[in-house]
Amino acid sequence: MSNLISLSGAQSSQFLDEEEDDELNVEDFFEKPDSIVFAIDCSSKMLVPDDQGNIPLQIAFQCVQSVLLNKAFNNRSDMIGVLLYGTKQAMNPSNYDHIYILQTLDSPDPGRIKAADDLAKGNNDRFRDEIGSSDEEFPLGNVFWLCSDMFAAAFKRIFLITNEDNPHKDNPSLRGSSLQRAKDLWDMGMRVELFGLDQPDHSFDYSLFYKEMMMLDNENDDVALDSRISSQSAMTGKVEDLLNQVRRKQASKRSNFSIPMHITPELSIGIRGYSIIMEQGRGSYTKVTSSGSMLQEVETVTSYKCADTDQFLADTDVKYFYPFGGKPALFTKDEVLQLRRFDEPHLRILGFKPRSSLQPHHNIASHSYFIYPNEMEYEGSTRTFAALLEAVKDQDKIAIAYLITRRTSAPSMVALLPQTEELGADGVQILPPGFQMIILPYADDIRQVPPSSEAEVTGEQIDALNGIIDDLMVDHRYDPMAYKNPSLQRHYSALQSISLDEPSKDIVDDTIPNQDIIDKAIACHSLSPFQ
């Protein structure tokens, strides 16, 4: 029995993972590297400080440096490029005037990060001497054309940072050609993320030019257009908020699965599932070996060896078993795969129930999924999905559905909880519209809680704690953007210090409670009831 691997133990995990990974790579073709080109306006208006003394161009470079660092830590296969327009000097393959490619599209490295950091710290001498600023008119369409030339096969986005909301207002010819170039980008699979900045005496107005550009992007989809315009217009336009807005946008929306959703036997649409919230871990490390001054990557190879004969085994020599009745029930690799395959991946609605029927203990997964329509698979998916979302929300219902995300995944019962769009006080989208998909438990997953006796408390003790809790109540809503993981920040600081050869920065742990506030709140109340 030495050539057997128990399927009830951890030894089978690699076998199963290898098979699942193969299928996942085939199905999730959209999991491409993310490529972002920063297109930054460098005209004189971007050099004028705002009311708080912030220089828009310098803040834009801080955004570039922040994204470069983030990609270097977490997504080394992603690529970043930086294109400056409205410049005095020109440097680009097409020799267009007033466009300067500061960094070609490539993976972040210490040199590129240092260069961005130099400009982010306000090294105006280098910018003035090597690049310069110009207010001469030139075709904005050339910016989009050069951006398209910079991209390879990847998920392509342009981060356009400007405080000019009406380019070519006196030149209809250049205006029309720029809008057409923007449409060409959309047709080639590229997306423009606009970050419009206010000027000291003027708020950025999306309706003057860029709304028309977004209408070209979404001319066949009114639902997507309304959502996109609402999201763009909701941005504050404040220079000091630019960095947070870029951070919200820099994470590419990579889906966990893309499957059909069967609403009825005759009606199907395409959907994608996303993990809105996931714990951020440290980037994966690479094993290397040193050969002189060179580092060479180590290739990991796994093989099985017979405990009796001490011979290495081929995959066909290894069988798998489940213990049953004290004896091993043998299976081949193909038989195990067949056991694990229930149906083709899909989401099928079974019916609807009142929203109140969904209880907190029904959520057994570490997190829910968020589903959104996928127009690429089924035309009209967005409209049908939006109609279903509104109908379920208006009737205060939830949908109960049957889910299989991959061929080798077990089926699950899920609840589809409607979620409407929610904007923060600053106008930035907090929650997108769609369905939260909650994995429901099977009968085998429900366990009875053993009975326990409650401690007796007095009314005086309850009143005392009520007062303390009231004084320690946090008035504002919890914002995860305000709290960075101190462990990750310490890890990133060490990597940055080594890679850029600079001193390590002290990390501020925002998760540590303010003990002074707690002590003051407790000091106002008597604790004698607990003595």
C-alpha positions in Angstrom: 0.0 0.0 0.0 3.0 2.3 -0.1 2.0 3.7 -3.5 -1.3 5.1 -2.1 -2.2 8.6 -1.1 -5.1 9.2 1.3 -7.7 11.5 -0.2 -8.9 12.3 3.3 -5.6 13.9 4.3 -3.4 16.7 3.3 -1.2 14.6 1.0 -3.8 14.9 -1.8 -3.8 18.7 -1.8 -1.1 19.1 -4.4 -2.8 16.6 -6.8 -6.1 18.4 -6.5 -4.6 21.9 -6.6 -2.7 21.1 -9.8 -5.9 20.0 -11.6 -7.9 23.0 -10.3 -5.1 25.5 -11.3 -5.0 24.1 -14.9 -8.7 24.7 -15.3 -8.7 28.0 -13.7 -6.0 29.3 -16.0 -8.1 28.3 -19.0 -11.4 29.8 -17.8 -10.1 33.0 -16.3 -8.5 34.3 -19.5 -9.1 37.9 -18.2 -6.5 37.5 -15.5 -3.9 39.4 -17.4 -1.2 41.7 -16.1 -2.4 45.2 -15.3 -0.8 48.0 -17.3 -1.3 51.6 -16.3 -0.1 54.7 -18.2 -0.2 57.9 -16.3 -1.0 60.8 -18.7 -0.2 63.9 -16.7 -1.0 67.5 -17.7 2.1 69.7 -17.2 0.8 73.0 -18.4 1.3 76.1 -16.3 -2.1 75.7 -14.6 -0.8 72.5 -13.0 2.0 74.4 -11.4 -0.3 76.9 -9.6 -0.7 76.0 -5.8 -4.2 75.5 -4.6 -5.7 77.2 -1.4 -3.8 74.7 0.8 -0.5 75.3 -1.0 -0.5 71.9 -2.8 1.0 71.9 -6.3 -1.2 69.7 -8.6 1.8 68.4 -10.6 3.8 67.5 -7.6 0.8 65.6 -6.1 0.4 63.8 -9.4 4.0 62.6 -9.2 3.4 61.4 -5.6 0.5 59.3 -7.0 2.9 57.8 -9.6 5.5 57.0 -6.9 2.8 55.5 -4.6 1.5 53.2 -7.4 5.0 52.2 -8.4 5.7 51.1 -4.8 2.5 49.3 -4.5 3.0 47.3 -7.7 6.6 46.6 -6.8 5.4 45.1 -3.5 2.3 43.2 -4.6 2.1 42.8 -8.4 5.5 42.5 -10.0 4.2 41.4 -13.3 2.1 44.6 -13.7 3.6 47.5 -15.7 3.6 51.3 -15.2 4.3 54.0 -17.7 4.4 57.8 -17.4 3.6 60.2 -20.2 3.7 64.0 -19.7 1.8 66.4 -22.0 1.8 70.2 -22.2 5.6 70.1 -21.9 8.2 72.5 -23.5 10.5 69.6 -24.5 9.3 66.6 -26.5 10.5 63.0 -26.4 8.4 60.3 -28.0 8.8 57.9 -30.9 6.4 59.9 -33.2 8.1 63.2 -32.5 4.9 64.9 -31.5 5.3 68.3 -30.0 4.7 69.0 -26.3 4.6 65.3 -25.3 7.3 63.7 -23.1 7.5 60.0 -22.3 9.1 60.1 -18.9 9.0 56.3 -18.3 8.1 53.7 -20.9 5.7 50.9 -20.0 7.7 48.5 -17.8 7.7 46.7 -14.5 8.6 48.8 -11.4 12.3 48.8 -10.4 14.3 50.8 -7.9 15.6 53.2 -10.6 12.1 54.1 -11.8 10.8 54.5 -8.3 13.7 56.8 -7.4 13.1 58.9 -10.4 9.4 59.3 -9.5 10.3 60.0 -5.9 12.7 62.7 -7.0 9.9 64.6 -8.8 7.4 63.8 -6.1 9.6 65.6 -3.5 9.4 68.8 -5.6 12.7 68.7 -7.6 11.5 71.6 -9.8 15.0 72.3 -11.2 15.1 69.0 -13.0 11.6 69.4 -14.3 12.2 73.0 -15.5 15.6 72.2 -17.1 14.9 68.8 -18.7 11.2 69.0 -19.5 9.6 72.3 -18.9 6.0 73.5 -19.2 4.1 74.9 -22.2 0.7 76.4 -22.8 0.8 76.1 -26.6 -2.2 74.3 -28.1 -1.5 70.8 -29.6 -3.8 67.9 -30.5 -4.9 66.1 -27.3 -5.6 63.1 -29.5 -1.9 62.6 -29.9 -1.7 61.8 -26.2 -4.2 59.0 -26.6 -2.4 57.8 -29.8 0.9 57.5 -28.0 -0.7 55.8 -25.0 -2.1 53.1 -27.3 1.4 52.6 -28.8 2.8 52.0 -25.3 0.5 49.1 -24.4 1.1 45.4 -25.0 -1.3 42.5 -24.3 -2.6 43.3 -20.9 -5.4 44.9 -19.0 -4.9 48.5 -20.2 -5.7 51.7 -18.3 -4.8 55.3 -18.7 -4.8 57.5 -15.6 -5.4 61.0 -17.0 -4.5 63.7 -14.5 -5.4 67.3 -15.5 -7.1 70.5 -14.3 -8.1 71.6 -17.8 -11.7 70.6 -18.2 -12.3 72.0 -21.7 -9.4 71.3 -24.1 -9.7 72.7 -27.6 -12.7 74.8 -26.7 -12.0 77.2 -29.6 -10.8 74.5 -32.1 -13.7 72.1 -33.1 -11.4 70.2 -35.5 -8.9 69.2 -32.8 -11.8 68.6 -30.3 -13.4 66.1 -32.7 -10.2 64.3 -33.5 -9.4 63.9 -29.8 -12.8 62.4 -29.1 -12.4 60.0 -31.9 -8.9 58.9 -30.6 -10.5 58.3 -27.2 -13.2 56.1 -28.9 -10.4 54.3 -30.7 -8.8 53.5 -27.3 -12.1 52.0 -26.1 -12.4 49.9 -29.3 -8.9 48.5 -28.6 -9.8 47.5 -25.1 -8.3 50.4 -23.2 -10.0 52.4 -20.5 -9.4 56.0 -19.4 -9.6 56.8 -15.7 -10.0 60.6 -15.5 -8.8 62.5 -12.4 -10.0 66.0 -12.9 -8.6 68.6 -10.5 -10.1 71.9 -9.4 -8.3 75.2 -10.0 -8.2 77.8 -7.3 -11.0 79.8 -8.9 -12.8 77.1 -10.9 -14.2 73.6 -10.2 -13.5 70.9 -12.7 -16.6 70.5 -15.0 -16.9 67.1 -16.6 -19.8 68.2 -18.8 -17.6 70.5 -21.0 -15.6 67.8 -22.7 -14.9 64.6 -20.9 -18.6 63.6 -20.5 -18.8 63.4 -24.2 -15.7 61.2 -24.3 -17.3 58.8 -21.8 -20.5 58.8 -23.9 -18.4 57.5 -26.8 -17.0 54.8 -24.5 -20.5 53.6 -23.5 -22.7 54.6 -26.5 -24.4 51.2 -26.6 -25.0 50.9 -22.8 -27.0 53.6 -21.0 -26.7 51.7 -17.7 -22.9 51.5 -17.8 -22.8 55.2 -19.0 -24.8 56.5 -16.1 -22.7 54.6 -13.6 -19.5 55.7 -15.1 -20.4 59.4 -15.3 -21.8 59.3 -11.7 -18.5 57.7 -10.5 -16.3 60.2 -12.3 -18.3 63.2 -11.4 -18.4 62.1 -7.7 -14.7 62.7 -7.3 -14.0 65.7 -5.3 -11.5 67.5 -7.6 -9.4 68.5 -4.6 -5.7 68.2 -5.1 -5.3 66.8 -1.5 -7.7 64.0 -2.3 -6.0 62.9 -5.5 -3.7 60.4 -3.9 -6.6 58.6 -2.2 -8.6 58.5 -5.4 -5.7 57.1 -7.4 -5.2 54.4 -4.7 -8.8 53.4 -5.0 -8.5 53.0 -8.7 -5.1 51.4 -9.0 -6.2 47.9 -8.0 -7.3 46.2 -11.2 -10.8 44.6 -11.0 -9.7 41.0 -11.4 -12.6 38.6 -11.1 -12.7 35.2 -9.3 -14.9 33.6 -11.9 -16.9 34.3 -15.0 -19.9 32.1 -15.5 -23.5 32.2 -17.0 -26.4 33.0 -14.7 -29.6 31.2 -15.5 -32.6 33.3 -14.4 -35.1 30.9 -16.1 -34.5 28.0 -18.4 -35.0 30.3 -21.3 -33.2 33.4 -20.0 -29.4 33.5 -19.2 -26.9 36.3 -18.8 -23.2 36.6 -18.1 -21.8 37.5 -14.7 -18.5 37.9 -13.0 -17.7 37.3 -9.4 -15.4 39.5 -7.4 -14.0 39.5 -3.9 -14.6 43.0 -2.7 -12.7 42.5 0.6 -9.8 40.2 1.0 -7.0 40.2 3.5 -3.9 41.7 1.9 -0.9 39.4 2.3 2.8 39.9 1.7 3.9 39.3 -1.8 5.2 35.9 -2.7 8.9 35.4 -2.3 11.2 33.6 -4.8 13.7 31.0 -3.8 17.2 31.7 -5.3 20.7 30.4 -5.0 23.8 32.5 -5.3 26.4 31.6 -7.9 29.2 34.1 -7.4 27.7 37.6 -7.7 24.7 36.3 -9.6 21.4 35.1 -8.2 19.6 32.2 -9.9 16.0 31.2 -9.4 15.5 27.8 -7.9 13.0 25.5 -9.7 10.8 23.5 -7.3 10.1 19.9 -8.4 7.9 17.4 -6.5 8.2 13.7 -6.9 6.9 10.6 -5.0 9.0 7.7 -3.9 7.9 4.2 -2.8 8.6 3.7 0.9 9.2 -0.1 0.3 11.4 -0.1 -2.8 12.9 3.3 -2.5 12.1 3.9 -6.2 10.7 7.1 -7.7 7.2 6.7 -9.1 5.5 7.9 -12.2 2.1 9.6 -11.9 0.4 6.4 -13.3 2.0 4.4 -10.5 0.2 6.4 -7.8 -3.3 5.7 -6.7 -5.6 7.4 -4.2 -7.9 6.0 -1.6 -10.6 6.9 0.9 -10.7 4.8 4.1 -14.0 3.0 4.3 -14.9 0.4 6.9 -11.3 0.0 7.9 -10.2 -0.8 4.3 -8.9 1.5 1.5 -11.3 2.2 -1.4 -9.0 2.7 -4.3 -9.4 5.3 -7.0 -7.3 6.4 -10.0 -6.6 10.0 -10.7 -9.3 10.1 -13.5 -11.8 8.5 -11.2 -11.2 11.1 -8.4 -11.6 13.9 -11.0 -14.9 12.4 -12.1 -16.2 12.3 -8.6 -15.4 15.9 -8.1 -17.2 17.1 -11.3 -20.9 17.8 -10.7 -21.8 20.1 -13.6 -20.6 22.9 -15.8 -19.9 26.2 -14.0 -23.0 28.3 -13.7 -25.3 30.1 -11.3 -29.0 29.1 -11.4 -31.7 30.9 -9.6 -34.0 28.6 -7.7 -36.5 31.1 -6.2 -36.9 34.0 -3.9 -37.4 34.5 -0.1 -38.0 37.5 2.2 -34.9 39.4 3.0 -35.6 38.8 6.7 -35.1 35.1 6.3 -31.4 35.6 5.8 -29.7 35.2 9.3 -26.2 36.2 10.4 -25.3 32.5 11.1 -26.1 31.6 7.5 -22.9 33.2 6.3 -20.3 30.4 6.8 -17.7 31.6 4.2 -14.8 33.9 5.1 -16.3 36.5 2.9 -19.1 36.9 0.4 -18.6 37.4 -3.4 -19.9 40.3 -5.4 -21.5 39.6 -8.8 -21.8 42.0 -11.6 -23.0 41.6 -15.2 -20.6 40.5 -18.0 -21.6 41.9 -21.3 -18.8 40.1 -23.1 -20.5 36.7 -22.8 -24.2 37.6 -23.3 -25.3 40.8 -25.0 -27.9 42.6 -22.9 -26.6 41.2 -19.6 -26.3 44.6 -18.0 -29.9 45.7 -18.7 -31.3 42.3 -17.5 -29.1 42.3 -14.4 -30.1 45.9 -13.5 -33.8 45.0 -13.9 -33.5 41.9 -11.7 -31.5 43.9 -9.1 -34.2 46.6 -8.9 -37.1 44.1 -8.8 -35.5 42.1 -5.9 -34.6 45.3 -4.0 -38.1 46.9 -4.4 -39.8 43.8 -3.1 -37.4 43.4 -0.2 -36.4 39.9 -1.3 -33.3 37.8 -1.7 -32.7 35.2 -4.4 -31.7 31.7 -3.6 -29.5 30.1 -6.2 -27.3 27.1 -7.0 -23.6 27.8 -7.7 -20.7 26.0 -9.3 -17.7 28.3 -10.0 -15.4 25.7 -11.6 -15.7 22.2 -13.0 -13.8 20.8 -10.0 -15.6 22.8 -7.3 -18.4 21.5 -5.1 -21.8 23.0 -5.6 -23.1 25.5 -3.1 -26.4 27.1 -2.2 -26.1 30.8 -2.1 -28.2 33.9 -1.3 -28.1 36.9 -3.6 -28.5 40.0 -1.5 -29.2 43.2 -3.5 -26.9 46.1 -2.9 -27.4 49.6 -4.2 -24.7 52.2 -5.0 -23.5 54.2 -2.0 -21.4 57.3 -2.1 -19.3 58.8 0.7 -19.4 62.4 2.0 -16.6 63.2 -0.5 -18.7 61.8 -3.4 -16.5 58.8 -4.0 -18.2 55.5 -4.5 -18.1 53.3 -1.4 -20.3 50.5 -2.5 -21.1 49.5 -6.1 -24.5 48.3 -7.3 -24.9 44.6 -7.7 -25.6 41.4 -5.7 -23.6 40.2 -2.6 -23.5 36.5 -3.0 -23.5 34.7 0.4 -22.5 31.1 0.6 -25.2 29.3 2.6 -24.6 26.3 4.9 -25.7 22.7 4.3 -27.5 20.7 7.0 -24.1 19.1 7.8 -22.6 22.5 8.6 -25.1 23.5 11.3 -24.0 22.6 14.8 -25.9 23.1 18.0 -24.3 25.5 20.5 -24.0 23.8 24.0 -26.2 25.4 26.7 -24.4 27.8 29.0 -25.6 29.7 32.1 -25.6 33.5 32.0 -23.9 35.4 34.8 -26.2 37.5 36.9 -25.7 41.3 36.6 -27.4 44.1 38.4 -29.2 47.1 36.8 -26.7 49.4 38.4 -23.8 47.6 36.6 -25.7 47.7 33.3 -26.3 51.5 33.7 -22.6 52.1 34.5 -21.4 50.3 31.4 -24.1 52.0 29.2 -22.6 55.4 30.1 -19.0 54.2 29.3 -20.1 52.8 26.0 -22.0 55.9 25.0 -18.9 58.1 25.7 -16.7 55.7 23.6 -19.0 55.6 20.6 -17.4 56.4 17.3 -19.6 58.9 15.5 -18.3 58.3 12.0 -18.5 55.2 9.9 -15.6 52.8 9.9 -13.3 53.6 6.9 -10.8 50.9 6.2 -8.8 53.3 4.1 -7.9 55.1 7.3 -6.1 52.1 8.8 -3.1 50.5 7.2 -1.9 47.0 8.3 1.1 47.8 10.5 2.7 44.5 9.8 2.6 45.0 6.1 3.8 48.6 6.3 6.8 47.4 8.3 7.5 44.8 5.7 7.1 47.3 2.9 9.4 49.8 4.6 12.1 47.2 5.0 11.9 46.2 1.3 11.9 49.9 0.2 14.9 50.7 2.4 16.9 47.8 1.0 15.9 48.2 -2.7 16.3 52.0 -2.8 19.3 52.2 -0.4 17.6 54.7 1.9 17.0 54.8 5.7 14.1 52.8 7.0 11.0 54.9 7.9 9.3 54.7 11.2 5.8 53.1 10.9 2.9 54.7 12.6 0.5 52.1 14.0 -3.0 53.6 13.6 -4.6 50.5 15.1 -3.3 51.3 18.6 -6.2 52.7 20.7 -5.9 56.2 22.1 -5.6 55.3 25.8 -5.9 59.0 26.9 -9.4 59.2 25.4 -10.4 55.9 27.0 -9.1 56.9 30.4 -11.0 60.2 30.2 -14.2 58.5 29.3 -13.9 56.0 32.1 -12.9 58.7 34.6 -16.2 60.4 34.3 -18.1 57.3 35.5 -18.1 55.4 38.8 -16.8 51.8 38.7 -18.0 51.1 42.2 -20.8 48.7 41.0 -18.1 46.3 39.9 -16.1 46.4 43.1 
